[in-house]
């Protein structure tokens, strides 16, 4: 019996190990099933809260991402606006430069066309006095540019007025529509002579034309050169109305000046001597 036990004791040991291992794994499996059931219950209860927390976190992340994107878009929009504004300023400056070049060419052509026997100073209008009692403008050239009282002021479209005061850096111009202005003129078609007078309005009156004078609406008026101010042959305006029904000896004739007296920007001053400033020869 003892020899039998000794002979098979190794087999008994192995069998015991297998039995204990089976018992151990069986107990572990039952505990794992129990733990799995508990975990499932906890997860079921916690799922809505976890889902809500995930949604809150996702929403916060989305808000942060959108805010960052919005900041970038805002910066890009501002950069584009600045670029557009800069391009618009460049375009305006270029258009203004082109306009000034065109105006200068017109002034040069005007001088050549009418063969002005004097120098022509180009000046900018810097102020205006258009009260009910006068029609005056101010320019940025004066006596230092040899501009003097009674110098004629012109534009490529026609006469504007004459200088009435001149300081070193500016001058005052009386427009032909001023009530104190008078200019000796001719009706270009018939060579009838009259005096163009201002009345502080948009139109001028052509005075001292006899009722028998051949005057028609649409006739062009030019300077006669007889008043000692304006050169001969400079365009003045066009006749817009003729009234022969009045009781006087003369017709009442109204003239629309060619020059845009309400929109003057650059003008020409004919001076007897070469000016120091901006001029055309």
Buried (B, 14 or more C-beta within 10 A) or exposed (E): EEEEEEEEEEEEEEEEEEEEEEEEEEEEEEEEEEEEEEEEEEEEEEEEEEEEEEEEEEEEEEEEEEEEEEEEEEEEEEEEEEEEEEEEEEEEEEEEEEEEEEBBEBBBEBBEEBEBEBBBBBBBBEEBBBEEEBBBBBBBBBBBBBBBEEBBBBBBBBBBBBBBBBEEEBBBBBBBBBBEBBBBBBBBBEEBBBBBBBBBEEBBBBBBBEEEBEBEEEBBBBBBBEBEBBBEBBBBBBBEEBEEEEEEEBBBBBBBBBBEBEEBEBBBBBBEEEBEBBBBE
